Amino acid sequence: MTDLESLLRRATPEERDELLRCLAIQPLWRPDPQNLPQCAAYRSEATVVGFGGAAGGGKTDLALGCAVTRHRSVMICRQNGTELVGVVDRLSSILGSRDGWNGADRIWRFTRPDGVPVQIELGSLDRKSTRLN
């Protein structure tokens, strides 16, 4: 682990953003400043954060934002596989391309601007067997 990775790992979200700004490394995603629940959830240091609500409230964007800025290995599941199309589209928008996307395995691998490798796996639930696809 590099010194930068170690420092970023120990920093609060605000310190991390400021450090990245100072290094001219822009985070791939930031919460919508007008969506206060999304901002609070993103800045929370809790291990588990509950964030629900109606469609359009920023839940998927928050999950993807946390995946691309804070985590190394993530799994995002939807009830139906067809619902993943929008997730893939939004993630490609955040990352600026589909580089690293393996559609057959539904796994996205990339390296963040700060040098940290990330893997995001997309899954869905098969209603008949209730097992993860």
N, CA, C and O atoms as a GROMACS GRO file, in nm:
protein
  532
    1MET      N    1   0.085  -0.117   0.000
    1MET     CA    2   0.000   0.000   0.000
    1MET      C    3   0.090   0.124   0.000
    1MET      O    4   0.186   0.133   0.077
    2THR      N    5   0.058   0.218  -0.087
    2THR     CA    6   0.137   0.341  -0.094
    2THR      C    7   0.102   0.433   0.022
    2THR      O    8   0.000   0.415   0.089
    3ASP      N    9   0.188   0.533   0.044
    3ASP     CA   10   0.161   0.632   0.149
    3ASP      C   11   0.030   0.706   0.122
    3ASP      O   12  -0.046   0.734   0.214
    4LEU      N   13   0.004   0.738  -0.006
    4LEU     CA   14  -0.119   0.808  -0.041
    4LEU      C   15  -0.241   0.722  -0.010
    4LEU      O   16  -0.339   0.771   0.047
    5GLU      N   17  -0.235   0.593  -0.047
    5GLU     CA   18  -0.346   0.503  -0.017
    5GLU      C   19  -0.370   0.494   0.133
    5GLU      O   20  -0.484   0.496   0.179
    6SER      N   21  -0.262   0.485   0.210
    6SER     CA   22  -0.273   0.477   0.355
    6SER      C   23  -0.336   0.604   0.412
    6SER      O   24  -0.423   0.596   0.499
    7LEU      N   25  -0.292   0.719   0.364
    7LEU     CA   26  -0.347   0.846   0.409
    7LEU      C   27  -0.494   0.858   0.373
    7LEU      O   28  -0.575   0.900   0.456
    8LEU      N   29  -0.530   0.823   0.250
    8LEU     CA   30  -0.669   0.833   0.206
    8LEU      C   31  -0.759   0.738   0.285
    8LEU      O   32  -0.874   0.771   0.313
    9ARG      N   33  -0.706   0.624   0.322
    9ARG     CA   34  -0.784   0.525   0.397
    9ARG      C   35  -0.819   0.577   0.537
    9ARG      O   36  -0.927   0.549   0.588
   10ARG      N   37  -0.728   0.652   0.598
   10ARG     CA   38  -0.750   0.702   0.734
   10ARG      C   39  -0.826   0.835   0.738
   10ARG      O   40  -0.876   0.874   0.843
   11ALA      N   41  -0.835   0.903   0.626
   11ALA     CA   42  -0.896   1.036   0.622
   11ALA      C   43  -1.049   1.028   0.630
   11ALA      O   44  -1.110   0.930   0.587
   12THR      N   45  -1.109   1.132   0.687
   12THR     CA   46  -1.254   1.144   0.683
   12THR      C   47  -1.294   1.176   0.540
   12THR      O   48  -1.208   1.213   0.460
   13PRO      N   49  -1.423   1.163   0.503
   13PRO     CA   50  -1.464   1.196   0.366
   13PRO      C   51  -1.426   1.340   0.327
   13PRO      O   52  -1.383   1.365   0.215
   14GLU      N   53  -1.443   1.434   0.420
   14GLU     CA   54  -1.410   1.573   0.390
   14GLU      C   55  -1.259   1.590   0.370
   14GLU      O   56  -1.216   1.660   0.278
   15GLU      N   57  -1.180   1.525   0.455
   15GLU     CA   58  -1.033   1.532   0.440
   15GLU      C   59  -0.988   1.468   0.310
   15GLU      O   60  -0.898   1.518   0.242
   16ARG      N   61  -1.052   1.355   0.275
   16ARG     CA   62  -1.019   1.285   0.152
   16ARG      C   63  -1.047   1.374   0.031
   16ARG      O   64  -0.964   1.385  -0.059
   17ASP      N   65  -1.165   1.437   0.029
   17ASP     CA   66  -1.200   1.525  -0.082
   17ASP      C   67  -1.102   1.642  -0.093
   17ASP      O   68  -1.059   1.678  -0.202
   18GLU      N   69  -1.067   1.700   0.022
   18GLU     CA   70  -0.974   1.814   0.022
   18GLU      C   71  -0.836   1.770  -0.025
   18GLU      O   72  -0.772   1.840  -0.103
   19LEU      N   73  -0.789   1.655   0.022
   19LEU     CA   74  -0.659   1.605  -0.020
   19LEU      C   75  -0.657   1.578  -0.170
   19LEU      O   76  -0.560   1.613  -0.238
   20LEU      N   77  -0.762   1.517  -0.221
   20LEU     CA   78  -0.769   1.490  -0.364
   20LEU      C   79  -0.773   1.620  -0.444
   20LEU      O   80  -0.712   1.630  -0.550
   21ARG      N   81  -0.846   1.720  -0.392
   21ARG     CA   82  -0.848   1.851  -0.458
   21ARG      C   83  -0.708   1.911  -0.462
   21ARG      O   84  -0.664   1.965  -0.564
   22CYS      N   85  -0.638   1.902  -0.350
   22CYS     CA   86  -0.502   1.956  -0.343
   22CYS      C   87  -0.409   1.884  -0.440
   22CYS      O   88  -0.318   1.945  -0.496
   23LEU      N   89  -0.432   1.757  -0.461
   23LEU     CA   90  -0.348   1.680  -0.553
   23LEU      C   91  -0.398   1.689  -0.697
   23LEU      O   92  -0.342   1.628  -0.788
   24ALA      N   93  -0.505   1.766  -0.717
   24ALA     CA   94  -0.567   1.783  -0.849
   24ALA      C   95  -0.621   1.651  -0.903
   24ALA      O   96  -0.629   1.631  -1.024
   25ILE      N   97  -0.656   1.562  -0.813
   25ILE     CA   98  -0.722   1.438  -0.852
   25ILE      C   99  -0.869   1.453  -0.814
   25ILE      O  100  -0.904   1.453  -0.696
   26GLN      N  101  -0.952   1.467  -0.913
   26GLN     CA  102  -1.094   1.487  -0.885
   26GLN      C  103  -1.161   1.353  -0.858
   26GLN      O  104  -1.138   1.256  -0.932
   27PRO      N  105  -1.243   1.345  -0.753
   27PRO     CA  106  -1.316   1.220  -0.730
   27PRO      C  107  -1.408   1.191  -0.849
   27PRO      O  108  -1.457   1.282  -0.915
   28LEU      N  109  -1.429   1.063  -0.874
   28LEU     CA  110  -1.513   1.024  -0.986
   28LEU      C  111  -1.659   1.063  -0.966
   28LEU      O  112  -1.733   1.080  -1.063
   29TRP      N  113  -1.700   1.076  -0.841
   29TRP     CA  114  -1.841   1.103  -0.810
   29TRP      C  115  -1.849   1.184  -0.682
   29TRP      O  116  -1.768   1.167  -0.591
   30ARG      N  117  -1.947   1.272  -0.675
   30ARG     CA  118  -1.980   1.346  -0.554
   30ARG      C  119  -2.132   1.342  -0.536
   30ARG      O  120  -2.206   1.337  -0.634
   31PRO      N  121  -2.179   1.344  -0.411
   31PRO     CA  122  -2.324   1.344  -0.392
   31PRO      C  123  -2.386   1.472  -0.445
   31PRO      O  124  -2.320   1.576  -0.453
   32ASP      N  125  -2.511   1.464  -0.482
   32ASP     CA  126  -2.586   1.581  -0.529
   32ASP      C  127  -2.602   1.676  -0.410
   32ASP      O  128  -2.668   1.639  -0.313
   33PRO      N  129  -2.546   1.796  -0.414
   33PRO     CA  130  -2.552   1.886  -0.299
   33PRO      C  131  -2.694   1.925  -0.260
   33PRO      O  132  -2.718   1.970  -0.148
   34GLN      N  133  -2.788   1.909  -0.351
   34GLN     CA  134  -2.927   1.943  -0.320
   34GLN      C  135  -3.004   1.825  -0.260
   34GLN      O  136  -3.116   1.841  -0.212
   35ASN      N  137  -2.944   1.707  -0.263
   35ASN     CA  138  -3.007   1.588  -0.207
   35ASN      C  139  -2.945   1.564  -0.068
   35ASN      O  140  -2.847   1.490  -0.055
   36LEU      N  141  -3.002   1.629   0.033
   36LEU     CA  142  -2.943   1.625   0.167
   36LEU      C  143  -2.935   1.484   0.226
   36LEU      O  144  -2.834   1.452   0.289
   37PRO      N  145  -3.037   1.398   0.210
   37PRO     CA  146  -3.022   1.261   0.262
   37PRO      C  147  -2.906   1.186   0.195
   37PRO      O  148  -2.834   1.112   0.261
   38GLN      N  149  -2.888   1.206   0.064
   38GLN     CA  150  -2.778   1.140  -0.006
   38GLN      C  151  -2.644   1.192   0.046
   38GLN      O  152  -2.552   1.113   0.068
   39CYS      N  153  -2.632   1.323   0.067
   39CYS     CA  154  -2.508   1.381   0.121
   39CYS      C  155  -2.479   1.326   0.260
   39CYS      O  156  -2.365   1.291   0.291
   40ALA      N  157  -2.582   1.318   0.343
   40ALA     CA  158  -2.562   1.267   0.480
   40ALA      C  159  -2.520   1.121   0.477
   40ALA      O  160  -2.430   1.081   0.552
   41ALA      N  161  -2.583   1.041   0.392
   41ALA     CA  162  -2.548   0.899   0.383
   41ALA      C  163  -2.405   0.883   0.331
   41ALA      O  164  -2.331   0.798   0.380
   42TYR      N  165  -2.366   0.964   0.234
   42TYR     CA  166  -2.231   0.954   0.177
   42TYR      C  167  -2.125   0.992   0.280
   42TYR      O  168  -2.017   0.932   0.284
   43ARG      N  169  -2.154   1.090   0.361
   43ARG     CA  170  -2.056   1.138   0.458
   43ARG      C  171  -2.057   1.058   0.589
   43ARG      O  172  -1.969   1.076   0.674
   44SER      N  173  -2.155   0.972   0.605
   44SER     CA  174  -2.165   0.892   0.727
   44SER      C  175  -2.045   0.798   0.740
   44SER      O  176  -1.996   0.742   0.642
   45GLU      N  177  -1.999   0.784   0.862
   45GLU     CA  178  -1.890   0.689   0.889
   45GLU      C  179  -1.943   0.560   0.948
   45GLU      O  180  -1.866   0.477   0.995
   46ALA      N  181  -2.076   0.542   0.947
   46ALA     CA  182  -2.138   0.421   1.000
   46ALA      C  183  -2.102   0.301   0.914
   46ALA      O  184  -2.075   0.315   0.794
   47THR      N  185  -2.101   0.183   0.973
   47THR     CA  186  -2.075   0.060   0.900
   47THR      C  187  -2.192   0.024   0.810
   47THR      O  188  -2.173  -0.024   0.698
   48VAL      N  189  -2.314   0.047   0.860
   48VAL     CA  190  -2.435   0.018   0.783
   48VAL      C  191  -2.519   0.145   0.780
   48VAL      O  192  -2.545   0.206   0.884
   49VAL      N  193  -2.562   0.185   0.660
   49VAL     CA  194  -2.644   0.304   0.642
   49VAL      C  195  -2.773   0.262   0.572
   49VAL      O  196  -2.769   0.200   0.466
   50GLY      N  197  -2.887   0.298   0.631
   50GLY     CA  198  -3.015   0.272   0.567
   50GLY      C  199  -3.053   0.392   0.481
   50GLY      O  200  -3.056   0.505   0.530
   51PHE      N  201  -3.081   0.368   0.354
   51PHE     CA  202  -3.117   0.477   0.263
   51PHE      C  203  -3.222   0.423   0.168
   51PHE      O  204  -3.189   0.347   0.076
   52GLY      N  205  -3.345   0.461   0.188
   52GLY     CA  206  -3.454   0.408   0.107
   52GLY      C  207  -3.535   0.518   0.044
   52GLY      O  208  -3.491   0.633   0.037
   53GLY      N  209  -3.653   0.483   0.000
   53GLY     CA  210  -3.743   0.583  -0.056
   53GLY      C  211  -3.788   0.548  -0.196
   53GLY      O  212  -3.756   0.442  -0.250
   54ALA      N  213  -3.864   0.640  -0.253
   54ALA     CA  214  -3.924   0.620  -0.384
   54ALA      C  215  -3.819   0.628  -0.495
   54ALA      O  216  -3.705   0.668  -0.473
   55ALA      N  217  -3.862   0.588  -0.614
   55ALA     CA  218  -3.774   0.596  -0.731
   55ALA      C  219  -3.730   0.741  -0.752
   55ALA      O  220  -3.808   0.834  -0.731
   56GLY      N  221  -3.605   0.757  -0.794
   56GLY     CA  222  -3.554   0.890  -0.823
   56GLY      C  223  -3.493   0.962  -0.704
   56GLY      O  224  -3.458   1.080  -0.715
   57GLY      N  225  -3.480   0.893  -0.591
   57GLY     CA  226  -3.428   0.956  -0.471
   57GLY      C  227  -3.276   0.955  -0.459
   57GLY      O  228  -3.221   1.013  -0.366
   58GLY      N  229  -3.208   0.890  -0.552
   58GLY     CA  230  -3.062   0.889  -0.551
   58GLY      C  231  -2.998   0.767  -0.488
   58GLY      O  232  -2.879   0.769  -0.459
   59LYS      N  233  -3.076   0.661  -0.466
   59LYS     CA  234  -3.022   0.541  -0.401
   59LYS      C  235  -2.916   0.472  -0.487
   59LYS      O  236  -2.807   0.440  -0.438
   60THR      N  237  -2.946   0.449  -0.613
   60THR     CA  238  -2.851   0.382  -0.702
   60THR      C  239  -2.727   0.468  -0.720
   60THR      O  240  -2.615   0.417  -0.718
   61ASP      N  241  -2.747   0.598  -0.738
   61ASP     CA  242  -2.633   0.687  -0.756
   61ASP      C  243  -2.544   0.685  -0.631
   61ASP      O  244  -2.421   0.686  -0.642
   62LEU      N  245  -2.605   0.683  -0.514
   62LEU     CA  246  -2.527   0.676  -0.389
   62LEU      C  247  -2.447   0.546  -0.384
   62LEU      O  248  -2.328   0.548  -0.352
   63ALA      N  249  -2.511   0.434  -0.416
   63ALA     CA  250  -2.441   0.305  -0.414
   63ALA      C  251  -2.324   0.305  -0.512
   63ALA      O  252  -2.215   0.260  -0.478
   64LEU      N  253  -2.346   0.355  -0.632
   64LEU     CA  254  -2.239   0.360  -0.732
   64LEU      C  255  -2.132   0.459  -0.691
   64LEU      O  256  -2.013   0.434  -0.708
   65GLY      N  257  -2.174   0.574  -0.637
   65GLY     CA  258  -2.078   0.673  -0.592
   65GLY      C  259  -1.986   0.621  -0.484
   65GLY      O  260  -1.865   0.642  -0.488
   66CYS      N  261  -2.044   0.552  -0.386
   66CYS     CA  262  -1.962   0.492  -0.280
   66CYS      C  263  -1.871   0.384  -0.338
   66CYS      O  264  -1.755   0.371  -0.298
   67ALA      N  265  -1.924   0.308  -0.433
   67ALA     CA  266  -1.845   0.200  -0.495
   67ALA      C  267  -1.722   0.256  -0.566
   67ALA      O  268  -1.614   0.198  -0.557
   68VAL      N  269  -1.738   0.367  -0.638
   68VAL     CA  270  -1.626   0.418  -0.717
   68VAL      C  271  -1.533   0.512  -0.640
   68VAL      O  272  -1.423   0.542  -0.686
   69THR      N  273  -1.575   0.558  -0.522
   69THR     CA  274  -1.490   0.652  -0.447
   69THR      C  275  -1.434   0.596  -0.318
   69THR      O  276  -1.333   0.646  -0.268
   70ARG      N  277  -1.498   0.492  -0.261
   70ARG     CA  278  -1.459   0.449  -0.127
   70ARG      C  279  -1.425   0.302  -0.112
   70ARG      O  280  -1.345   0.266  -0.026
   71HIS      N  281  -1.482   0.219  -0.194
   71HIS     CA  282  -1.469   0.075  -0.173
   71HIS      C  283  -1.381   0.011  -0.280
   71HIS      O  284  -1.354   0.070  -0.384
   72ARG      N  285  -1.337  -0.109  -0.251
   72ARG     CA  286  -1.252  -0.183  -0.345
   72ARG      C  287  -1.327  -0.298  -0.412
   72ARG      O  288  -1.302  -0.330  -0.528
   73SER      N  289  -1.418  -0.359  -0.338
   73SER     CA  290  -1.492  -0.473  -0.389
   73SER      C  291  -1.638  -0.456  -0.349
   73SER      O  292  -1.670  -0.450  -0.230
   74VAL      N  293  -1.727  -0.450  -0.448
   74VAL     CA  294  -1.867  -0.417  -0.423
   74VAL      C  295  -1.956  -0.511  -0.503
   74VAL      O  296  -1.922  -0.550  -0.615
   75MET      N  297  -2.070  -0.546  -0.446
   75MET     CA  298  -2.172  -0.618  -0.521
   75MET      C  299  -2.301  -0.540  -0.510
   75MET      O  300  -2.347  -0.508  -0.400
   76ILE      N  301  -2.361  -0.509  -0.623
   76ILE     CA  302  -2.488  -0.439  -0.628
   76ILE      C  303  -2.589  -0.532  -0.692
   76ILE      O  304  -2.568  -0.580  -0.804
   77CYS      N  305  -2.699  -0.558  -0.622
   77CYS     CA  306  -2.800  -0.652  -0.671
   77CYS      C  307  -2.932  -0.581  -0.698
   77CYS      O  308  -2.968  -0.485  -0.630
   78ARG      N  309  -3.001  -0.629  -0.797
   78ARG     CA  310  -3.136  -0.586  -0.829
   78ARG      C  311  -3.224  -0.710  -0.831
   78ARG      O  312  -3.175  -0.823  -0.845
   79GLN      N  313  -3.352  -0.688  -0.815
   79GLN     CA  314  -3.442  -0.803  -0.815
   79GLN      C  315  -3.444  -0.871  -0.952
   79GLN      O  316  -3.443  -0.994  -0.960
   80ASN      N  317  -3.446  -0.792  -1.058
   80ASN     CA  318  -3.451  -0.847  -1.193
   80ASN      C  319  -3.326  -0.803  -1.270
   80ASN      O  320  -3.281  -0.690  -1.256
   81GLY      N  321  -3.272  -0.893  -1.351
   81GLY     CA  322  -3.154  -0.861  -1.429
   81GLY      C  323  -3.173  -0.746  -1.525
   81GLY      O  324  -3.078  -0.673  -1.554
   82THR      N  325  -3.296  -0.728  -1.576
   82THR     CA  326  -3.320  -0.618  -1.670
   82THR      C  327  -3.302  -0.481  -1.603
   82THR      O  328  -3.278  -0.382  -1.672
   83GLU      N  329  -3.313  -0.476  -1.472
   83GLU     CA  330  -3.295  -0.350  -1.400
   83GLU      C  331  -3.148  -0.308  -1.394
   83GLU      O  332  -3.118  -0.196  -1.354
   84LEU      N  333  -3.058  -0.397  -1.432
   84LEU     CA  334  -2.915  -0.366  -1.428
   84LEU      C  335  -2.870  -0.280  -1.545
   84LEU      O  336  -2.762  -0.221  -1.540
   85VAL      N  337  -2.951  -0.273  -1.652
   85VAL     CA  338  -2.914  -0.193  -1.769
   85VAL      C  339  -2.891  -0.048  -1.729
   85VAL      O  340  -2.792   0.013  -1.769
   86GLY      N  341  -2.981   0.007  -1.650
   86GLY     CA  342  -2.966   0.145  -1.604
   86GLY      C  343  -2.846   0.163  -1.514
   86GLY      O  344  -2.782   0.268  -1.516
   87VAL      N  345  -2.814   0.062  -1.434
   87VAL     CA  346  -2.698   0.067  -1.345
   87VAL      C  347  -2.570   0.071  -1.430
   87VAL      O  348  -2.479   0.150  -1.402
   88VAL      N  349  -2.564  -0.013  -1.532
   88VAL     CA  350  -2.447  -0.016  -1.621
   88VAL      C  351  -2.434   0.117  -1.694
   88VAL      O  352  -2.324   0.172  -1.704
   89ASP      N  353  -2.544   0.170  -1.743
   89ASP     CA  354  -2.541   0.298  -1.813
   89ASP      C  355  -2.492   0.410  -1.721
   89ASP      O  356  -2.409   0.492  -1.762
   90ARG      N  357  -2.542   0.414  -1.598
   90ARG     CA  358  -2.500   0.520  -1.505
   90ARG      C  359  -2.353   0.504  -1.467
   90ARG      O  360  -2.280   0.602  -1.458
   91LEU      N  361  -2.309   0.381  -1.445
   91LEU     CA  362  -2.170   0.359  -1.409
   91LEU      C  363  -2.077   0.397  -1.524
   91LEU      O  364  -1.970   0.454  -1.501
   92SER      N  365  -2.117   0.368  -1.647
   92SER     CA  366  -2.034   0.408  -1.761
   92SER      C  367  -2.029   0.560  -1.773
   92SER      O  368  -1.929   0.616  -1.817
   93SER      N  369  -2.137   0.627  -1.735
   93SER     CA  370  -2.139   0.773  -1.735
   93SER      C  371  -2.044   0.829  -1.629
   93SER      O  372  -1.971   0.925  -1.655
   94ILE      N  373  -2.045   0.770  -1.510
   94ILE     CA  374  -1.956   0.814  -1.402
   94ILE      C  375  -1.810   0.793  -1.440
   94ILE      O  376  -1.727   0.881  -1.420
   95LEU      N  377  -1.779   0.676  -1.497
   95LEU     CA  378  -1.640   0.642  -1.529
   95LEU      C  379  -1.594   0.701  -1.662
   95LEU      O  380  -1.473   0.709  -1.687
   96GLY      N  381  -1.687   0.740  -1.747
   96GLY     CA  382  -1.651   0.801  -1.875
   96GLY      C  383  -1.629   0.702  -1.987
   96GLY      O  384  -1.597   0.742  -2.099
   97SER      N  385  -1.646   0.573  -1.961
   97SER     CA  386  -1.632   0.471  -2.065
   97SER      C  387  -1.681   0.338  -2.008
   97SER      O  388  -1.720   0.328  -1.891
   98ARG      N  389  -1.677   0.237  -2.093
   98ARG     CA  390  -1.710   0.101  -2.048
   98ARG      C  391  -1.584   0.016  -2.034
   98ARG      O  392  -1.592  -0.107  -2.026
   99ASP      N  393  -1.470   0.081  -2.032
   99ASP     CA  394  -1.345   0.007  -2.014
   99ASP      C  395  -1.350  -0.069  -1.883
   99ASP      O  396  -1.387  -0.014  -1.779
  100GLY      N  397  -1.312  -0.195  -1.887
  100GLY     CA  398  -1.312  -0.279  -1.768
  100GLY      C  399  -1.441  -0.355  -1.744
  100GLY      O  400  -1.448  -0.436  -1.652
  101TRP      N  401  -1.544  -0.330  -1.825
  101TRP     CA  402  -1.674  -0.397  -1.809
  101TRP      C  403  -1.671  -0.532  -1.878
  101TRP      O  404  -1.638  -0.541  -1.996
  102ASN      N  405  -1.705  -0.637  -1.806
  102ASN     CA  406  -1.719  -0.772  -1.860
  102ASN      C  407  -1.867  -0.806  -1.850
  102ASN      O  408  -1.915  -0.847  -1.744
  103GLY      N  409  -1.939  -0.790  -1.960
  103GLY     CA  410  -2.083  -0.811  -1.960
  103GLY      C  411  -2.124  -0.955  -1.935
  103GLY      O  412  -2.230  -0.980  -1.878
  104ALA      N  413  -2.041  -1.049  -1.977
  104ALA     CA  414  -2.074  -1.191  -1.957
  104ALA      C  415  -2.074  -1.225  -1.808
  104ALA      O  416  -2.162  -1.297  -1.760
  105ASP      N  417  -1.976  -1.173  -1.736
  105ASP     CA  418  -1.966  -1.202  -1.592
  105ASP      C  419  -2.033  -1.094  -1.506
  105ASP      O  420  -2.047  -1.111  -1.385
  106ARG      N  421  -2.074  -0.984  -1.569
  106ARG     CA  422  -2.133  -0.868  -1.500
  106ARG      C  423  -2.039  -0.816  -1.390
  106ARG      O  424  -2.080  -0.790  -1.277
  107ILE      N  425  -1.912  -0.802  -1.428
  107ILE     CA  426  -1.812  -0.749  -1.336
  107ILE      C  427  -1.740  -0.633  -1.403
  107ILE      O  428  -1.702  -0.641  -1.520
  108TRP      N  429  -1.722  -0.526  -1.328
  108TRP     CA  430  -1.651  -0.408  -1.377
  108TRP      C  431  -1.524  -0.393  -1.294
  108TRP      O  432  -1.530  -0.383  -1.172
  109ARG      N  433  -1.410  -0.391  -1.361
  109ARG     CA  434  -1.282  -0.372  -1.294
  109ARG      C  435  -1.216  -0.246  -1.350
  109ARG      O  436  -1.210  -0.228  -1.471
  110PHE      N  437  -1.167  -0.161  -1.261
  110PHE     CA  438  -1.098  -0.040  -1.304
  110PHE      C  439  -1.009   0.008  -1.190
  110PHE      O  440  -1.015  -0.042  -1.078
  111THR      N  441  -0.927   0.105  -1.222
  111THR     CA  442  -0.841   0.166  -1.122
  111THR      C  443  -0.883   0.311  -1.106
  111THR      O  444  -0.893   0.385  -1.204
  112ARG      N  445  -0.908   0.350  -0.981
  112ARG     CA  446  -0.948   0.488  -0.953
  112ARG      C  447  -0.832   0.584  -0.982
  112ARG      O  448  -0.717   0.541  -0.991
  113PRO      N  449  -0.862   0.714  -0.996
  113PRO     CA  450  -0.755   0.812  -1.019
  113PRO      C  451  -0.649   0.813  -0.908
  113PRO      O  452  -0.534   0.852  -0.933
  114ASP      N  453  -0.686   0.770  -0.787
  114ASP     CA  454  -0.587   0.766  -0.677
  114ASP      C  455  -0.506   0.636  -0.677
  114ASP      O  456  -0.429   0.612  -0.584
  115GLY      N  457  -0.524   0.553  -0.781
  115GLY     CA  458  -0.444   0.432  -0.796
  115GLY      C  459  -0.502   0.307  -0.732
  115GLY      O  460  -0.439   0.201  -0.739
  116VAL      N  461  -0.619   0.316  -0.671
  116VAL     CA  462  -0.679   0.201  -0.603
  116VAL      C  463  -0.760   0.117  -0.702
  116VAL      O  464  -0.847   0.170  -0.771
  117PRO      N  465  -0.731  -0.014  -0.711
  117PRO     CA  466  -0.810  -0.102  -0.798
  117PRO      C  467  -0.947  -0.130  -0.737
  117PRO      O  468  -0.960  -0.148  -0.616
  118VAL      N  469  -1.049  -0.134  -0.822
  118VAL     CA  470  -1.187  -0.154  -0.776
  118VAL      C  471  -1.252  -0.262  -0.861
  118VAL      O  472  -1.227  -0.272  -0.981
  119GLN      N  473  -1.335  -0.344  -0.797
  119GLN     CA  474  -1.417  -0.443  -0.867
  119GLN      C  475  -1.561  -0.426  -0.824
  119GLN      O  476  -1.590  -0.428  -0.704
  120ILE      N  477  -1.651  -0.408  -0.920
  120ILE     CA  478  -1.794  -0.396  -0.892
  120ILE      C  479  -1.865  -0.509  -0.965
  120ILE      O  480  -1.857  -0.520  -1.088
  121GLU      N  481  -1.934  -0.592  -0.889
  121GLU     CA  482  -2.009  -0.703  -0.947
  121GLU      C  483  -2.157  -0.669  -0.942
  121GLU      O  484  -2.207  -0.624  -0.839
  122LEU      N  485  -2.226  -0.690  -1.052
  122LEU     CA  486  -2.370  -0.664  -1.059
  122LEU      C  487  -2.443  -0.797  -1.063
  122LEU      O  488  -2.406  -0.886  -1.139
  123GLY      N  489  -2.547  -0.810  -0.982
  123GLY     CA  490  -2.620  -0.935  -0.976
  123GLY      C  491  -2.769  -0.912  -0.969
  123GLY      O  492  -2.816  -0.799  -0.950
  124SER      N  493  -2.843  -1.019  -0.986
  124SER     CA  494  -2.990  -1.014  -0.976
  124SER      C  495  -3.038  -1.141  -0.908
  124SER      O  496  -2.966  -1.240  -0.899
  125LEU      N  497  -3.159  -1.136  -0.860
  125LEU     CA  498  -3.218  -1.250  -0.792
  125LEU      C  499  -3.312  -1.324  -0.885
  125LEU      O  500  -3.397  -1.263  -0.951
  126ASP      N  501  -3.297  -1.454  -0.890
  126ASP     CA  502  -3.387  -1.539  -0.967
  126ASP      C  503  -3.505  -1.571  -0.876
  126ASP      O  504  -3.489  -1.640  -0.776
  127ARG      N  505  -3.623  -1.522  -0.911
  127ARG     CA  506  -3.740  -1.539  -0.823
  127ARG      C  507  -3.775  -1.685  -0.799
  127ARG      O  508  -3.819  -1.720  -0.690
  128LYS      N  509  -3.755  -1.772  -0.898
  128LYS     CA  510  -3.794  -1.911  -0.883
  128LYS      C  511  -3.709  -1.983  -0.779
  128LYS      O  512  -3.761  -2.056  -0.695
  129SER      N  513  -3.578  -1.961  -0.786
  129SER     CA  514  -3.492  -2.035  -0.696
  129SER      C  515  -3.444  -1.949  -0.578
  129SER      O  516  -3.385  -2.001  -0.483
  130THR      N  517  -3.468  -1.820  -0.585
  130THR     CA  518  -3.420  -1.722  -0.485
  130THR      C  519  -3.270  -1.732  -0.464
  130THR      O  520  -3.220  -1.708  -0.354
  131ARG      N  521  -3.198  -1.768  -0.570
  131ARG     CA  522  -3.053  -1.768  -0.560
  131ARG      C  523  -2.998  -1.654  -0.646
  131ARG      O  524  -3.063  -1.607  -0.740
  132LEU      N  525  -2.880  -1.612  -0.610
  132LEU     CA  526  -2.816  -1.502  -0.682
  132LEU      C  527  -2.768  -1.549  -0.816
  132LEU      O  528  -2.704  -1.653  -0.827
  133ASN      N  529  -2.797  -1.471  -0.920
  133ASN     CA  530  -2.749  -1.503  -1.057
  133ASN      C  531  -2.621  -1.428  -1.083
  133ASN      O  532  -2.564  -1.439  -1.191
   0.00000   0.00000   0.00000
